[in-house]
C-alpha cells in the first residue's frame, strides 16, 4: 500500500520509467487526495487515477495475509467497479 507520491518517487520507477504516465499523475491528478492517500487499487475505485497506467504496464499487486503473501496481476485482481479478488484479511 503506497501513495501515488511514494510510487512516483521510488528509485526504480525514476530510473526505468522516465516518461511513465504514473509519474505524471503525481503532478496532474485532479485531486490531491490520491497523491497522499492509499487505497484506490485495493478498493477498485472506478475513478482511480493509477489503475489504467498500472494495468497497461502489466503491474502486479502483492497481497499479504499474516506471514503469507501472493502476487496477482492487477488486471486479474480488479474484477469490476469496487470489486477485487482479495481474500478476507488480505491487504
N, C-alpha and C positions, 0 to 999 in steps of 0.2 A: 504494500500500500504506500504509494508515493504520490506527491502532488505533481502537477504539471511543471511547476518551477523546479522541483527536485530532479525530475526526469530530464528536463532540458539542460540542466547543469551537470549531469552525470558525465564524467570524463570520457567514457567510451562513446556516448552519444555525440559529444562535441567532436571527438576525433573521427568517427566513422561516418557521421551523417551531417555534413556541413550545411546542407540545404534541406534537411529533413523537415517536413511540414510541422511536426510536433514541436520542434524548436521555435518555429514561428508562432505557433499558437500561444506560447507563453506571453508574447507581446501583443498578439492580435485578438485574444479571446474577448468576446463581447462583455463578459462579466469577469471581474477579478476573482470571484469565488472559486472557480475551477483551478485557478493558479495555485491556491493555497489550501485547498480542501481536498481530502481524499474521498473516493467513493463512486465516481461516475462509472467506472468499469464494473466494480463489484455489484452495483445496483442496476446495471444495464440501462442507465438513463438514456432515453431516446435523444436527448439534446447533448449528450456527452461529446465535447469537442475533440477528445482524443481517440474515440472508438474507431472512426473512419481511417485515419492515418495508421493506427496500430494494426488494424485488420489488413490494410493494403500492404503493409510491410511484413505480414506473417508473424506478428508478435505472439508470444505465449504468456500466460499468467501462471504464477506459482500459487497453488492453493495449499494451505498449511492447516493441519489438524493435529494438535499435540506435537509429537516428535516426528510425525509422518508428513510428507508433502508429495504433491504430484504436479506435473506441468500439463497445461491444456492450451491448445491453440485458441486465441481469442475468438476466432471465427466459430469454434465449436462451444466455447464457454458461454457466449451470449446466445440464448436460444430464442429471444424475442424481446420486445419492449418491456423492460422491467423484469426480465426472466433470465436466469442463468442455470447452469447445471451444478452449481455449488451445493455441496452437501451440508447438512446442519452442522454448525460449529466451525466450518472452514472459513478461513479469511486469507 
